Amino acid sequence: MASRFQFNISATDGAARTGMITTPRGEVRTPAFMPVGTAATVKGMLPGSVAETGADILLGNTYHLMLRPTAERIAALGGLHGFMGWDRPILTDSGGFQVMSLSGLRKLTEEGVTFKSHIDGSKHHLTPERSMEIQRLLGSDIVMCFDECPALPADRERIATSMELSMRWAARSKQAFGDRPGHALFGIQQGGLEQDLRAASAEALQEIGFDGYAVGGLAVGEGQEAMFGCLDYAPGQLPHDKPRYLMGVGKPDDIVGAVARGIDMMDCVLPSRSGRTGQAWTRRGQVNIRNARHADDPRPLDEECTCPACRTYSRAYLHHVTRSKEMIAGMLLTWHNLHYYQELMAGMRAAIAAGTFAAWQAQFHALRAEGDIEPL
């Protein structure tokens, strides 16, 4: 296995790319979907089961882990991989987004962010240097630089000020990251929906130099049309020979649209969060298993799916355990959703490699447009 971080593109089809990220802990096939293991666990799943769905890499959450159980405790117990029982690559976010969305009271300065924990109200100070230290203690394979992410919509001046601060923080993150063979540091492009600000951000990041680049500040309330509008140019502003990661996306059609526009990596809590609320994602779109129409239905969620929920259980059973609030309901639906997402990624990788991605996309949209199977 490689001793350092590498990225190779094996095929392109239009703007879509397929390839491989190689890390000392294993290979990541791209385009890749990363299940989110917020607090050192993908909720409702054993690590081995997550691997069985086809996931090559997980995302861990700096903000949540620094508050509980603390990065120092995880380091003392051998690092995040051993702590959570996952021996493949892990990417950790920087904590910036959660500080924005969860902390309520926060004070932003050039130095960093002071905020109160959403758990117990304790006060914390997060800077680029501290974010790098936490992620080093966690031992993640891919580290994200610390940035500030304004919620959209926001006025241009606010977006520009925030982007410029994020670029200064990116330089500090790179310096604090230092030389860590086998570990990668990704920069994060900001600039809202302003093409020139995105270009300035991409230029600043390339001057600093990173192992990969994320498109940040999207999927924060701007809607799919605006997001795709931005993705029509943003990935192309970033280096062609480095991985491009779209943070926090998304629904299956968001993911397909992002890959079509040149994105290599994505993450989202949606498959697991939906699974816990009775929502299943299938090739025919979303299914709410709580609906009464499923109560007597002996058919599986998806006849073609090979996950345990579809292989072993009927819609009627899944409806029953969901309505009864049984733990197995969230477990089975999460497994199904993660399996479907990984199947989606595998389908795209094969289609891009074969040069048939446009036809694959057309079929994907056509099946979803048909909607769920007819009730019995």
Legacy VTK file of the C-alpha trace (Angstrom):
# vtk DataFile Version 3.0
C-alpha trace
ASCII
DATASET POLYDATA
POINTS 376 float
0.000 0.000 0.000
1.223 3.512 -0.771
3.075 5.363 1.956
1.637 8.688 0.886
-1.554 10.290 -0.377
-2.138 10.039 -4.138
-4.958 10.730 -6.596
-5.252 9.277 -10.087
-8.028 9.853 -12.617
-8.634 6.739 -14.729
-11.441 8.014 -16.991
-13.495 11.114 -17.744
-16.852 11.554 -19.477
-17.704 15.199 -20.019
-16.836 16.931 -16.737
-17.418 13.706 -14.738
-14.324 11.816 -13.543
-13.618 8.429 -12.017
-10.405 7.402 -10.320
-8.714 6.415 -7.089
-7.457 8.133 -3.974
-4.670 6.072 -2.406
-3.825 6.460 1.278
-1.693 4.335 3.640
-4.968 3.033 5.139
-6.531 1.967 1.870
-7.968 3.039 -1.445
-11.000 5.237 -2.061
-12.793 4.776 -5.371
-14.091 8.047 -6.818
-16.659 9.437 -7.156
-16.993 8.522 -3.485
-19.809 8.981 -0.992
-18.666 9.231 2.636
-21.167 8.135 5.304
-21.109 10.478 8.282
-19.896 9.073 11.598
-20.565 12.236 13.597
-19.658 11.010 17.089
-17.337 8.149 16.054
-20.268 6.023 14.859
-22.518 5.864 11.819
-25.775 5.822 13.779
-27.479 2.429 13.793
-24.617 0.649 11.991
-21.643 -1.527 12.935
-18.407 -0.502 11.144
-18.282 -3.868 9.371
-21.811 -3.323 8.074
-20.861 0.145 6.755
-17.938 -1.474 4.901
-20.326 -4.112 3.490
-22.421 -1.387 1.870
-19.354 -0.490 -0.211
-18.060 2.543 1.705
-14.291 3.071 1.399
-14.077 6.106 3.704
-16.026 7.698 6.584
-16.367 11.245 7.841
-15.769 12.097 11.501
-16.843 15.338 13.127
-14.236 17.539 14.807
-16.734 19.748 16.643
-18.660 16.869 18.227
-15.578 14.788 19.062
-13.665 17.718 20.622
-16.604 18.298 23.000
-17.256 14.627 23.749
-15.337 12.437 24.476
-12.515 14.986 23.616
-9.709 14.558 21.103
-7.181 14.071 23.911
-9.129 11.086 25.252
-9.413 9.533 21.785
-5.658 10.027 21.231
-4.873 8.372 24.579
-7.036 5.425 23.503
-5.100 4.961 20.260
-6.790 7.349 17.816
-10.151 7.469 16.077
-9.688 4.398 13.839
-9.060 2.033 16.757
-11.528 3.817 19.017
-14.464 3.266 16.644
-13.275 0.019 15.043
-12.864 1.319 11.479
-9.521 0.524 9.820
-10.134 2.276 6.491
-9.566 5.982 5.683
-11.342 8.683 7.709
-11.833 12.321 6.735
-12.487 14.816 9.533
-14.167 18.158 8.946
-12.673 21.230 10.619
-15.509 22.104 13.009
-16.193 25.443 11.312
-19.615 24.556 9.926
-20.918 23.142 13.219
-19.738 26.207 15.125
-21.856 28.253 12.701
-24.926 26.014 12.829
-25.034 24.612 16.375
-23.335 26.857 18.863
-25.894 29.675 19.074
-23.765 32.227 20.869
-20.416 32.638 19.155
-17.826 35.375 18.855
-15.813 35.577 15.659
-12.434 37.343 15.503
-9.346 37.210 13.263
-7.867 34.742 15.756
-10.734 32.221 15.657
-14.151 31.507 17.137
-15.205 31.441 20.776
-18.411 29.519 21.328
-20.520 27.708 23.894
-20.977 23.951 23.715
-24.480 22.855 22.685
-24.064 19.979 25.178
-23.331 21.739 28.481
-22.792 25.431 27.694
-19.043 25.236 28.408
-16.888 27.809 26.611
-14.438 26.793 23.863
-12.027 28.567 21.546
-11.439 27.116 18.093
-8.672 28.473 15.855
-6.999 27.087 12.717
-4.129 25.886 14.919
-6.432 24.195 17.445
-8.480 22.563 14.652
-5.271 21.083 13.178
-4.218 19.879 16.641
-7.586 18.187 17.278
-7.544 16.462 13.876
-3.942 15.314 14.491
-4.989 13.844 17.858
-7.903 12.067 16.155
-5.459 10.660 13.589
-7.670 11.196 10.530
-6.243 10.468 7.080
-7.731 13.539 5.394
-7.810 16.769 7.392
-9.901 19.817 6.430
-8.534 23.313 6.967
-10.476 25.575 9.345
-12.857 27.982 7.624
-15.857 30.168 8.233
-19.038 29.299 6.379
-21.734 31.992 6.186
-25.325 30.815 5.770
-26.897 31.736 2.438
-28.492 33.987 1.403
-25.994 36.614 2.532
-24.986 39.940 0.954
-21.877 40.104 -1.231
-19.871 42.139 1.263
-20.466 39.586 4.029
-19.513 36.724 1.689
-16.334 38.492 0.520
-15.205 39.331 4.078
-15.863 35.759 5.187
-14.042 34.253 2.176
-10.973 36.448 2.763
-10.889 35.460 6.450
-11.184 31.783 5.449
-8.194 32.159 3.088
-6.063 33.642 5.886
-7.187 30.775 8.116
-6.318 28.302 5.304
-2.715 29.602 5.287
-2.547 29.237 9.077
-4.044 25.729 8.843
-1.365 24.688 6.324
1.399 26.018 8.551
-0.030 24.343 11.673
-0.590 21.063 9.798
3.140 20.851 9.116
4.749 17.814 7.518
2.682 14.685 8.148
3.575 11.952 5.622
0.615 9.723 4.824
-1.914 12.361 5.910
-3.553 14.852 3.532
-4.768 18.417 4.060
-7.624 19.809 1.950
-8.315 23.496 1.376
-11.899 24.792 1.213
-13.089 27.156 -1.519
-15.590 29.771 -0.357
-17.307 32.708 -2.057
-21.020 31.930 -1.911
-22.688 32.131 -5.330
-20.316 34.854 -6.597
-18.200 33.512 -9.470
-15.409 36.074 -9.100
-15.130 35.514 -5.338
-14.967 31.726 -5.922
-12.176 32.330 -8.488
-10.237 34.521 -6.019
-10.655 31.877 -3.320
-9.460 29.078 -5.653
-6.409 31.146 -6.598
-5.539 31.884 -2.958
-5.822 28.189 -2.043
-3.624 27.078 -4.938
-0.943 29.568 -3.901
-0.933 27.947 -0.439
-1.035 24.453 -1.977
-3.185 21.547 -0.748
-3.537 17.792 -1.360
-7.183 18.232 -2.333
-9.788 20.977 -2.569
-13.337 21.235 -1.275
-16.179 23.323 -2.605
-17.553 24.720 0.649
-20.454 26.984 1.512
-23.075 25.172 -0.595
-26.072 23.083 0.526
-26.672 25.757 3.172
-30.113 26.859 2.033
-29.524 28.167 -1.503
-31.536 25.439 -3.319
-30.492 22.948 -5.992
-30.726 25.290 -8.985
-28.398 27.843 -7.393
-26.043 25.100 -6.207
-25.802 23.569 -9.698
-25.308 27.062 -11.135
-22.272 27.444 -8.881
-21.012 23.924 -9.650
-21.124 24.731 -13.379
-17.936 26.761 -12.804
-16.538 26.164 -9.275
-14.919 22.693 -9.794
-13.192 23.958 -12.958
-11.557 26.745 -10.928
-9.784 24.084 -8.836
-6.779 21.963 -9.934
-7.682 19.161 -12.335
-5.212 16.690 -10.821
-6.445 16.901 -7.204
-9.628 15.493 -5.599
-12.622 17.853 -5.456
-14.924 17.424 -2.488
-18.421 18.912 -2.247
-19.210 19.215 1.449
-22.572 18.211 2.929
-24.314 16.949 -0.230
-26.855 15.463 -0.465
-29.935 13.923 -2.018
-29.340 11.350 -4.782
-30.163 13.808 -7.589
-27.847 16.415 -5.979
-25.048 13.832 -5.972
-25.573 12.811 -9.611
-25.682 16.467 -10.683
-22.506 17.221 -8.719
-20.599 14.287 -10.252
-21.738 15.407 -13.721
-20.092 18.764 -12.933
-16.717 17.335 -11.902
-17.026 16.516 -8.177
-15.140 13.476 -6.795
-16.221 13.225 -3.127
-19.355 13.956 -1.099
-20.744 13.372 2.396
-24.158 13.766 3.955
-26.102 12.692 7.053
-29.193 12.155 4.891
-29.082 8.352 4.375
-28.703 7.652 8.096
-30.926 10.476 9.365
-33.682 9.551 6.895
-33.427 5.917 7.945
-34.208 6.867 11.537
-37.361 8.743 10.490
-38.885 6.055 8.260
-37.649 7.441 4.933
-36.073 5.088 2.402
-34.209 6.165 -0.742
-34.715 3.850 -3.714
-34.028 3.953 -7.448
-37.665 5.062 -7.783
-37.276 7.967 -5.381
-38.168 8.403 -1.737
-40.487 6.033 0.140
-42.145 6.956 3.446
-42.503 3.524 5.050
-44.790 4.994 7.742
-47.597 5.425 5.213
-50.584 3.098 5.714
-50.326 1.807 2.114
-47.369 -0.384 3.200
-49.132 -2.084 6.158
-50.163 -5.229 4.214
-47.516 -5.142 1.472
-45.475 -8.399 1.358
-43.046 -7.010 -1.248
-39.545 -5.715 -0.448
-38.690 -2.014 -0.497
-36.792 -2.566 -3.738
-36.875 -5.893 -5.599
-33.391 -5.381 -7.095
-31.676 -4.349 -3.848
-29.459 -6.907 -2.062
-29.291 -5.174 1.358
-30.618 -7.104 4.445
-33.744 -4.908 4.669
-34.752 -5.843 1.111
-33.468 -9.434 1.097
-35.172 -10.513 4.298
-38.062 -8.194 5.181
-41.304 -6.991 3.643
-42.590 -3.449 3.425
-45.276 -4.558 5.895
-42.636 -5.537 8.458
-40.633 -2.355 7.968
-43.864 -0.353 8.314
-44.729 -2.201 11.540
-41.329 -1.761 13.256
-41.144 1.891 12.204
-44.607 2.663 13.567
-43.769 0.699 16.735
-40.552 2.727 17.174
-38.464 -0.451 17.313
-34.685 0.061 17.113
-34.375 -2.376 14.229
-36.402 -0.029 12.014
-33.744 2.675 11.931
-31.004 0.069 11.643
-32.547 -1.653 8.609
-33.549 1.531 6.792
-30.136 3.118 7.408
-28.433 0.008 6.024
-30.710 0.114 2.973
-30.121 3.832 2.378
-26.333 3.550 2.699
-26.381 0.499 0.395
-28.422 2.441 -2.175
-26.067 5.438 -2.031
-23.005 3.217 -2.559
-24.778 1.416 -5.407
-25.406 4.837 -6.963
-21.688 5.697 -6.740
-20.670 2.324 -8.216
-23.120 2.822 -11.089
-21.665 6.245 -11.866
-18.070 4.998 -11.679
-18.854 2.199 -14.159
-20.764 4.518 -16.516
-17.997 7.153 -16.552
-15.383 4.438 -17.212
-17.521 3.085 -20.084
-18.211 6.550 -21.530
-21.981 6.073 -21.087
-22.616 8.547 -18.265
-25.195 10.617 -20.183
-27.306 7.492 -20.852
-26.889 6.383 -17.219
-28.111 9.790 -16.006
-31.132 9.688 -18.313
-32.119 6.275 -16.958
-31.569 7.439 -13.350
-33.935 10.391 -13.820
-36.501 8.378 -15.792
-36.851 5.731 -13.067
-37.200 8.360 -10.351
-39.856 10.160 -12.391
-41.940 6.935 -12.466
-42.221 7.058 -8.688
-42.740 4.195 -6.247
-44.337 0.893 -7.310
-48.145 0.888 -7.412
-49.889 -0.013 -4.104
-51.395 -3.508 -3.970
LINES 1 377
376 0 1 2 3 4 5 6 7 8 9 10 11 12 13 14 15 16 17 18 19 20 21 22 23 24 25 26 27 28 29 30 31 32 33 34 35 36 37 38 39 40 41 42 43 44 45 46 47 48 49 50 51 52 53 54 55 56 57 58 59 60 61 62 63 64 65 66 67 68 69 70 71 72 73 74 75 76 77 78 79 80 81 82 83 84 85 86 87 88 89 90 91 92 93 94 95 96 97 98 99 100 101 102 103 104 105 106 107 108 109 110 111 112 113 114 115 116 117 118 119 120 121 122 123 124 125 126 127 128 129 130 131 132 133 134 135 136 137 138 139 140 141 142 143 144 145 146 147 148 149 150 151 152 153 154 155 156 157 158 159 160 161 162 163 164 165 166 167 168 169 170 171 172 173 174 175 176 177 178 179 180 181 182 183 184 185 186 187 188 189 190 191 192 193 194 195 196 197 198 199 200 201 202 203 204 205 206 207 208 209 210 211 212 213 214 215 216 217 218 219 220 221 222 223 224 225 226 227 228 229 230 231 232 233 234 235 236 237 238 239 240 241 242 243 244 245 246 247 248 249 250 251 252 253 254 255 256 257 258 259 260 261 262 263 264 265 266 267 268 269 270 271 272 273 274 275 276 277 278 279 280 281 282 283 284 285 286 287 288 289 290 291 292 293 294 295 296 297 298 299 300 301 302 303 304 305 306 307 308 309 310 311 312 313 314 315 316 317 318 319 320 321 322 323 324 325 326 327 328 329 330 331 332 333 334 335 336 337 338 339 340 341 342 343 344 345 346 347 348 349 350 351 352 353 354 355 356 357 358 359 360 361 362 363 364 365 366 367 368 369 370 371 372 373 374 375
